[in-house]
Amino acid sequence: MASFNDGDLLNQHTSRQYDHELLDIRSRVLSLGGLVEEQVTAAVTALLDGDTELAQRVITDDYKVNSLEVSIDDECTQILALRQPTARDLRLVVAVIKTITDLERIGDEAKRIARHAIDMALHFPKRNQLTELEQLSKAARSLLRSALDAFARMDVDAAFSVVQGDRQLDREYESIMRQQITYMMEDARSIPVSLDIMWSARSLERIGDRSCNISEYVIYYAKGKNIRHISLEQLEQDLRGD
């Protein structure tokens, strides 16, 4: 009888430990997401305010993002090797691995924006040149925050809203690109600033794309569907069908 109970307790402990490991990787993804959000916000602030010290800090702190991403990836590898998860648990681990990769790349985009902030501060851009960029940055940060919220709750509807929102961000990005090309054609002196704005806008657009990716992983986890190569309209139909 004692032997049976001991085995029971061991199995129960193992199960609890496994649950803890799965909860831990989800929690650490959100910690990484919070760190990346801080990096993006600081980079954009440095760009808009011409704050080169803040920009340099973003560049210096990028190692924190990289280090945490590697640590979570290692933990996921351990779970795959030792637990051999199946079905829903496996989808969670895969979603986490893909999500942290996109978060690390968003951190890289923040670093790129910070570098452009340092460069642009030398050219003293006019405030009206930055107005649309400021709006784009708000949209990109909103998508990132919403994607992380969707991940935290594994909320399919919230994830779908992010995928929809990325379309609007793309339109804002295209508007900025047209605007800056016009500025450069009208006044060659605006070229250095316009180029920095265009490259920064490109980074913000990529942040939106990667936030969209994170939302797709949420849908993959919850529904078991890979939606990367289907249209928004087809995705909406499929989700409603469920």
N, C-alpha and C positions, 0 to 999 in steps of 0.2 A: 504493500500500500504506500509506504514511504517513497519507494522508487517511482511509482506512478505520479505522485504529487510533485516530486522534484522535477520530473520530466515536464509535467504540465506547467510548472512555474517557469522553467527554462524557456519553453516555447512561447509562453506569454511575454516574458521579458524580451525575447528576440523580436517578437512582433511589435512591441512597444518601441523598441529601439529603432526598428525599421521605419515606423511611423514618424518617429522623431527626426530621423535623417531626411525623410521627404519634406517634412514641415520646415526643417532647417534650411534646405536649399531654396525653398520658396521665399523664406524670410530674408535670406542673404541676397537673393535677386533684388528684392525691394530696397535693401540697403545700398546695393550697387546703383540701382535706379536713382535713389535720392542723391547719391554722390555725383552721378552724371548730371542730374538736374542742376545741382549747385554749380558745376563746371560750365554748363551752357549759359546759365543766368549770369554768371560772373563774366564770361567771355563777351556776351552781348552788351552788358553794362560797360565793360572796358571799351568796346567798339564805339558805342554811342556817346560816351563821355570823354573819349580820348585819354583814358586812364591806362598809361603804359605799365605802371606798377602792378595793377590788378591783372592786366593781360599776362605779364610775366609770371605772376603767381599761378594762373590757370595752366600755363605751359609747364611750370615746375611740378604742379600737383597731379599731372596726368599719370604719373607712376602709381598713384593710389588706385586709380581706376584699373590699370593694367594688373596690379597685384591682386586685387580682389577678384577680378575676372578669372585669373589663373587659379586662384584658391578654390572658387566655386566649381570650376571645370574639373579640378582634381577630385573634389568631393563627388561629383557626378560620375566620374570614371570609376571611383571606388564602389559606388552603389551598383553600377552596371556589372562590375566584375564580381562582387561578393554577393549581391542580392539577386542578380539576374531577373530584374523586374519584367512583368508581362502586362499586356493590355494597357489599362489606364495608367498604371504606375510608370510603365515604359514611356508612354506619351508625355507624361509630366517631365521625366528626366530629359527627354529629347527637346521638349519645349523650353526647359530651363537652359540647356546648352546653347540652343539657337538664340534665345533671348539675351543671354549674357554676351554673346558675340556681337549682337547688334548694339547693345549698350556700350560695349568697349569702343565700337566704331563711332558711336555718337560722341563719346569722349574725345576721339580723334578729331571729329569735326569741331568740337569746342576749342581744341588746341589750335586748329587752323584759323578759326575766327579770331582767336587771341593774337595770333601772329599778324593777321591783317590789321588788327586794331593798333598794333605797334607801328606798322608801316603807315597806316592812314593818319595817325596822329602827327606825322611829319608834314602832311599836306593841308592841314587845317580845313577840313570839309565844311561846307555851309550846312546849317541845320536842316534846311528844306531838302537837301540831298539825302538825308537820313530818314525822312518821315516814313516812306513806304517800307524801308528796311526795318524800322522799328515795329511796324504793324506785322510784317512777315515774321519777325522774331517772336512776337506774342502768339501768333498762330502756331508756330512750330513748337514752342514751349507748352502750349495748351494741349497739342496732340500728344506730346511726350508724357505729360502728366496724366492725361486720360488713358493712354495705353498702359501705364503703370497701374492705374486704378483698376482697369479691366483685368490686368494680370492678378492683382491682389485678390480680387473677388471671383476670378475666372468667369467673368460676366460676358456672355456672347453678344448681347445687345449693345453693351458699351463698346466692345471690340469692333462690332460692325460700324458703329458711329465714327470711330477713328478712321476706319477704312474709307468711309464716305468723306470725312473731313479732309483727308489727304488730297482729294480732287480740288477743293477750294484753295488749299495752300499752293498747289501746282499753278493755278491760275494767277495767284498773287505773285508768285515767283516769275512767271512769264511777263507780267506787267512791269516788274522792276527791271528785267533785262531789256525790254523795249525802251523804257525810260532812260536808262543809262546809255544805251546806244545813241539815243537822240542827243543827250547831253554831250557826248564825245564828238558827234558830228557838228554840233553848234559851236563848241569851244574846245579846242585841243588841250587847253590848260586843265580841263576837268578830267583828262584821261587817267592820270594816276589814281585819283580818288574813285572814279567810276569803276576802274578795274578791281580795286579792293572791295567796293560795294558788291560788284557782280560775283566775285569769288566768295564773299561772305554769304550772299544770298544763296549761292549754290550749296554751301554747307548747311544752311538752314533748311533748304529744300530736301537735302539728304537726311537731315534729322527727322523731317516729316515722313520720308519714305521708310526709315528704319523703325519709327514709331508704328507705322502701318504694319510692318513685318511682325512686330511684337504682338499686335492685335491678331494677326493671322495665326500665330502660334497658340494664342488663347483659344481660338475657334478650333484649331487642330486638336488641342487637348480635350476640350469639352465635347466636340462632335466627332472626332476621329476623321476629319476631312482635311485634306491638303487643298487649300483654296488659292494657292499662289498664281495659278495660270487660268483662272476663270474670271469672267467679267463681273463687275459690281452687281449688275442686274441679275445674272445667274446665281450669284451668291445669295442675294436677297430672296430669290425664289426658293433656293435650297433650304435656307434657314427657316423660312415660313412653312415649308413643307414638313419640317421636323416638328 
